[in-house]
Protein backbone atom coordinates (compact mmCIF):
# COMPACT_ATOMS: atom_id res chain seq x y z
CA UNK A 1 0.00 0.00 0.00
CA UNK A 2 1.56 3.37 -1.08
CA UNK A 3 1.85 6.28 1.31
CA UNK A 4 0.67 9.56 -0.12
CA UNK A 5 1.29 12.65 1.98
CA UNK A 6 -1.60 14.98 2.20
CA UNK A 7 -1.36 18.73 2.82
CA UNK A 8 -3.97 20.85 4.29
CA UNK A 9 -4.48 24.11 2.36
CA UNK A 10 -3.49 26.11 5.40
CA UNK A 11 -0.24 24.16 5.71
CA UNK A 12 0.59 24.76 2.02
CA UNK A 13 0.02 28.47 2.38
CA UNK A 14 2.28 28.49 5.42
CA UNK A 15 5.11 26.77 3.50
CA UNK A 16 4.84 29.28 0.67
CA UNK A 17 5.10 32.17 3.15
CA UNK A 18 8.22 30.60 4.69
CA UNK A 19 9.80 30.20 1.22
CA UNK A 20 9.06 33.79 0.27
CA UNK A 21 10.49 35.00 3.57
CA UNK A 22 13.71 33.08 3.03
CA UNK A 23 14.03 34.49 -0.49
CA UNK A 24 13.53 38.02 0.79
CA UNK A 25 16.16 37.51 3.51
CA UNK A 26 18.64 36.22 0.90
CA UNK A 27 18.07 39.28 -1.30
CA UNK A 28 18.48 41.64 1.65
CA UNK A 29 21.70 39.87 2.70
CA UNK A 30 23.12 40.28 -0.80
CA UNK A 31 22.25 44.00 -0.87
CA UNK A 32 23.79 44.52 2.55
CA UNK A 33 27.00 42.79 1.44
CA UNK A 34 27.30 45.11 -1.55
CA UNK A 35 27.12 48.06 0.80
CA UNK A 36 29.54 46.98 3.52
CA UNK A 37 31.96 44.80 1.53
CA UNK A 38 35.48 46.45 0.95
CA UNK A 39 36.01 47.71 -2.60
CA UNK A 40 38.74 46.09 -4.68
CA UNK A 41 38.90 48.33 -7.73
CA UNK A 42 42.58 47.64 -8.30
CA UNK A 43 41.75 44.07 -9.29
CA UNK A 44 38.79 44.95 -11.39
CA UNK A 45 39.07 43.78 -14.95
CA UNK A 46 38.98 46.68 -17.35
CA UNK A 47 38.61 46.47 -21.07
CA UNK A 48 41.20 48.20 -23.21
CA UNK A 49 40.15 51.60 -24.50
CA UNK A 50 39.02 51.71 -28.03
CA UNK A 51 41.69 52.86 -30.47
CA UNK A 52 41.12 56.39 -31.76
CA UNK A 53 39.51 56.59 -35.12
CA UNK A 54 41.46 57.85 -38.11
CA UNK A 55 39.39 61.03 -38.18
CA UNK A 56 40.60 62.02 -34.66
CA UNK A 57 44.28 62.35 -35.75
CA UNK A 58 45.37 66.02 -35.73
CA UNK A 59 48.43 66.65 -37.99
CA UNK A 60 48.57 70.26 -36.76
CA UNK A 61 49.24 69.08 -33.20
CA UNK A 62 52.24 67.05 -34.37
CA UNK A 63 53.52 69.98 -36.42
CA UNK A 64 53.40 72.23 -33.36
CA UNK A 65 55.74 69.85 -31.50
CA UNK A 66 58.43 70.41 -34.11
CA UNK A 67 57.78 74.13 -34.34
CA UNK A 68 58.62 74.46 -30.65
CA UNK A 69 62.20 73.33 -31.31
CA UNK A 70 62.49 75.65 -34.31
CA UNK A 71 61.53 78.66 -32.18
CA UNK A 72 64.43 77.92 -29.84
CA UNK A 73 66.84 78.03 -32.79
CA UNK A 74 65.37 81.34 -33.94
CA UNK A 75 65.73 82.85 -30.47
CA UNK A 76 69.31 81.65 -30.11
CA UNK A 77 70.22 83.57 -33.26
CA UNK A 78 69.49 86.82 -31.42
CA UNK A 79 72.39 86.22 -29.02
CA UNK A 80 75.75 87.87 -29.65
CA UNK A 81 79.03 86.59 -28.24
CA UNK A 82 81.22 89.58 -27.41
CA UNK A 83 84.16 87.88 -25.69
CA UNK A 84 85.16 84.38 -24.66
CA UNK A 85 87.60 82.56 -22.41
CA UNK A 86 87.55 78.92 -23.48
CA UNK A 87 88.37 75.78 -21.52
CA UNK A 88 87.06 74.01 -18.43
CA UNK A 89 86.85 77.32 -16.55
CA UNK A 90 85.35 79.14 -19.52
CA UNK A 91 83.49 82.42 -19.27
CA UNK A 92 81.51 84.12 -22.05
CA UNK A 93 80.29 87.70 -22.42
CA UNK A 94 76.90 87.46 -24.13
CA UNK A 95 74.61 90.19 -25.41
CA UNK A 96 70.91 89.71 -26.09
CA UNK A 97 69.97 87.99 -22.84
CA UNK A 98 69.35 91.15 -20.83
CA UNK A 99 69.44 94.86 -21.51
CA UNK A 100 73.21 94.84 -21.14
CA UNK A 101 75.94 92.26 -21.70
CA UNK A 102 76.28 89.57 -19.05
CA UNK A 103 79.10 87.21 -18.11
CA UNK A 104 78.15 83.53 -17.92
CA UNK A 105 80.44 80.90 -16.46
CA UNK A 106 80.56 77.37 -17.85
CA UNK A 107 77.54 75.52 -16.47
CA UNK A 108 75.62 78.74 -15.80
CA UNK A 109 72.19 79.72 -17.10
CA UNK A 110 71.91 81.91 -20.19
CA UNK A 111 68.55 83.40 -19.21
CA UNK A 112 65.64 81.58 -20.85
CA UNK A 113 67.89 80.24 -23.62
CA UNK A 114 69.28 77.34 -21.61
CA UNK A 115 72.58 76.44 -19.97
CA UNK A 116 76.13 77.12 -21.14
CA UNK A 117 77.66 73.64 -21.51
CA UNK A 118 80.79 74.31 -23.59
CA UNK A 119 83.20 77.18 -24.22
CA UNK A 120 85.29 76.33 -27.26
CA UNK A 121 87.95 78.29 -29.12
CA UNK A 122 85.58 80.32 -31.27
CA UNK A 123 82.06 79.48 -30.05
CA UNK A 124 79.91 78.44 -27.13
CA UNK A 125 77.28 75.72 -26.88
CA UNK A 126 73.95 76.34 -25.13
CA UNK A 127 71.69 73.44 -24.16
CA UNK A 128 67.92 73.96 -23.87
CA UNK A 129 66.19 70.76 -22.72
CA UNK A 130 68.37 68.57 -24.93
CA UNK A 131 68.40 70.93 -27.91
CA UNK A 132 71.89 72.36 -28.41
CA UNK A 133 72.67 75.66 -30.14
CA UNK A 134 76.01 77.23 -31.03
CA UNK A 135 76.82 80.93 -30.82
CA UNK A 136 80.03 81.95 -32.59
CA UNK A 137 82.43 84.70 -31.66
CA UNK A 138 82.15 87.60 -34.05
CA UNK A 139 85.09 87.79 -36.42
CA UNK A 140 85.19 91.59 -36.62
CA UNK A 141 88.54 92.81 -37.88
CA UNK A 142 89.05 89.77 -40.11
CA UNK A 143 89.75 90.79 -43.69
CA UNK A 144 87.43 89.39 -46.34
CA UNK A 145 89.12 86.69 -48.42
CA UNK A 146 88.14 84.98 -51.67
CA UNK A 147 87.04 81.39 -51.20
CA UNK A 148 90.13 80.12 -53.02
CA UNK A 149 92.49 81.64 -50.44
CA UNK A 150 91.86 79.00 -47.78
CA UNK A 151 90.99 75.35 -47.50
CA UNK A 152 87.47 74.31 -46.39
CA UNK A 153 87.41 73.90 -42.60
CA UNK A 154 90.46 76.12 -42.09
CA UNK A 155 90.38 79.59 -40.57
CA UNK A 156 90.43 82.50 -43.00
CA UNK A 157 93.62 84.50 -43.16
CA UNK A 158 93.69 87.87 -41.43
CA UNK A 159 95.55 91.01 -42.33
CA UNK A 160 98.46 91.85 -40.08
CA UNK A 161 99.56 95.20 -38.80
CA UNK A 162 103.18 96.06 -39.55
CA UNK A 163 105.12 98.76 -37.68
CA UNK A 164 105.07 102.13 -39.40
CA UNK A 165 108.20 103.16 -41.21
CA UNK A 166 110.75 105.09 -39.16
CA UNK A 167 108.68 104.49 -35.98
CA UNK A 168 110.45 104.14 -32.65
CA UNK A 169 109.62 100.74 -31.12
CA UNK A 170 110.38 98.98 -27.86
CA UNK A 171 109.49 95.63 -26.37
CA UNK A 172 108.76 94.21 -22.93
CA UNK A 173 107.68 90.86 -21.52
CA UNK A 174 104.93 90.10 -18.99
CA UNK A 175 103.93 86.75 -17.48
CA UNK A 176 100.29 86.08 -16.54
CA UNK A 177 98.24 83.13 -15.28
CA UNK A 178 95.06 81.76 -16.77
CA UNK A 179 93.35 82.42 -13.47
CA UNK A 180 94.05 86.15 -13.71
CA UNK A 181 92.38 86.34 -17.11
CA UNK A 182 89.40 84.25 -16.01
CA UNK A 183 88.91 86.50 -13.01
CA UNK A 184 88.45 89.51 -15.29
CA UNK A 185 85.18 88.04 -16.61
CA UNK A 186 83.78 86.64 -13.37
CA UNK A 187 82.06 89.78 -12.19
CA UNK A 188 78.53 88.64 -13.12
CA UNK A 189 76.68 91.34 -15.05
CA UNK A 190 79.22 93.18 -17.18
CA UNK A 191 77.23 96.30 -17.99
CA UNK A 192 80.52 98.20 -17.53
CA UNK A 193 82.75 95.62 -19.24
CA UNK A 194 84.23 98.35 -21.47
CA UNK A 195 84.40 100.97 -18.74
CA UNK A 196 87.57 103.02 -18.92
CA UNK A 197 88.12 102.15 -22.59
CA UNK A 198 87.16 103.90 -25.82
CA UNK A 199 87.80 104.06 -29.54
CA UNK A 200 90.82 106.10 -30.56
CA UNK A 201 90.34 108.67 -33.33
CA UNK A 202 93.50 107.31 -34.93
CA UNK A 203 92.17 103.75 -34.76
CA UNK A 204 92.54 101.28 -31.94
CA UNK A 205 91.24 100.74 -28.40
CA UNK A 206 92.14 103.69 -26.18
CA UNK A 207 92.86 103.13 -22.48
CA UNK A 208 91.21 106.20 -20.98
CA UNK A 209 91.10 105.17 -17.30
CA UNK A 210 93.09 102.04 -16.56
CA UNK A 211 92.05 102.11 -12.89
CA UNK A 212 88.43 101.42 -13.93
CA UNK A 213 89.22 98.59 -16.33
CA UNK A 214 90.28 95.20 -14.93
CA UNK A 215 91.62 93.94 -18.25
CA UNK A 216 93.90 96.96 -18.59
CA UNK A 217 95.19 96.37 -15.07
CA UNK A 218 95.90 92.68 -15.71
CA UNK A 219 97.72 93.53 -18.95
CA UNK A 220 99.59 96.32 -17.11
CA UNK A 221 98.44 99.03 -19.50
CA UNK A 222 98.46 102.74 -18.66
CA UNK A 223 96.22 105.72 -19.23
CA UNK A 224 96.72 107.01 -22.75
CA UNK A 225 97.83 103.67 -24.21
CA UNK A 226 96.20 102.71 -27.51
CA UNK A 227 95.92 98.98 -28.23
CA UNK A 228 96.57 98.60 -31.96
CA UNK A 229 96.85 94.85 -32.56
CA UNK A 230 97.07 91.42 -30.96
CA UNK A 231 99.24 88.79 -32.66
CA UNK A 232 99.23 90.96 -35.77
CA UNK A 233 95.44 91.23 -35.94
CA UNK A 234 94.34 94.88 -36.08
CA UNK A 235 92.09 96.24 -33.35
CA UNK A 236 90.40 99.25 -34.90
CA UNK A 237 87.59 100.06 -32.45
CA UNK A 238 86.21 99.25 -29.02
CA UNK A 239 84.02 96.44 -30.37
CA UNK A 240 87.24 94.61 -31.31
CA UNK A 241 87.88 94.10 -27.59
CA UNK A 242 86.28 90.67 -28.02
CA UNK A 243 89.19 89.70 -30.30
CA UNK A 244 91.61 90.56 -27.52
CA UNK A 245 89.69 88.40 -25.03
CA UNK A 246 89.51 85.55 -27.55
CA UNK A 247 93.25 85.65 -28.25
CA UNK A 248 94.17 85.50 -24.58
CA UNK A 249 91.70 82.66 -23.97
CA UNK A 250 93.12 80.51 -26.77
CA UNK A 251 96.87 81.04 -26.75
CA UNK A 252 99.69 81.07 -24.23
CA UNK A 253 102.14 83.25 -26.19
CA UNK A 254 100.82 86.62 -27.35
CA UNK A 255 102.16 89.82 -28.79
CA UNK A 256 100.22 93.05 -28.28
CA UNK A 257 101.15 96.19 -30.17
CA UNK A 258 100.30 99.49 -28.48
CA UNK A 259 101.02 103.15 -28.96
CA UNK A 260 102.37 104.81 -25.82
CA UNK A 261 103.32 108.47 -25.82
CA UNK A 262 103.38 108.51 -29.63
CA UNK A 263 105.79 105.56 -29.73
CA UNK A 264 105.04 102.02 -30.80
CA UNK A 265 105.53 99.48 -28.09
CA UNK A 266 105.23 95.70 -28.30
CA UNK A 267 104.39 93.69 -25.17
CA UNK A 268 105.01 89.94 -25.21
CA UNK A 269 102.70 88.03 -22.87
CA UNK A 270 103.18 84.49 -21.58
CA UNK A 271 100.04 82.92 -20.10
CA UNK A 272 100.73 80.07 -17.68
CA UNK A 273 98.06 77.58 -16.59
C-alpha positions, 0 to 999 in steps of 0.5 A: 500500500503506497503512502501519499502525503496529504497537505492541508491548504493552510499548511501549504500556504504556510510553506509558501510564506516561509519560502518567500520569507527566506528568499527576501532575507537572501536578497536583503543579505546580498544587498547589505554585502554590496554596501559593507563589503570592501572595494577592490577596484585595483583588481577589477578587470577593465577592457582596453580603450578603443583605439582612436579613429582615423578622423581624430588624428590632428596633424597640426598638433604634431607639427606644433611639436616640431615648431617648438624646437624651431623657435628655440633656434630662432631665439638663439640667433638673437644672441651675440658673443662679445668675448670668450675665455675657453676651456674648463673654466670658460666664461663668455660675455653674451649680449641679447639675454638682458638689456646689457651684456652679461658674463656667464660661467661654464655651467651657468644659465643663459637666461631663458635660452638654456645652460652654457655647456661648452666654451670652445675656441671660437664658439659656445654651446647652449643646451635647452632641454636637450636641444643644443645651439652654437653661438660663434664669436664675431670675427670683426677685424678679419679681412674678407678673403676669396674662397680660393684663399683658404681650405674648407674647414680652415680659418680665413687669413687675417691682415696683419699690422706692420710697424710704421716706417721710421717708428720708434719701437720697444718691447717688454715681456709680462707673465700672466696666469690663466686664473688672472684672465678668467677673473676679469670676466667673473664679475657677473653682469658686465654692464661696464665691461668696457668701462675706462676704454674707448675708440681712438680717433686714430684707430685702436682701443684707447685706455682712458682710465686704466684704474676702472678697467680690470683687463687693462690692469691685468695687462699692465696698461696705462692711461693714454695707451692705444691697443693697436693689434694682438698677434698681428690682428688689427684692433680698430675700435672698441668692439674689437675688444672681443678679439683681444679676449679671444686671443688670450683665452686661446693662446699662451704666447701673445704679442700686443702692439700698443702706442704709448706716448706717440711711440710704438711698443710691443708687449710679449705676454706668456700665459701660464696655466 
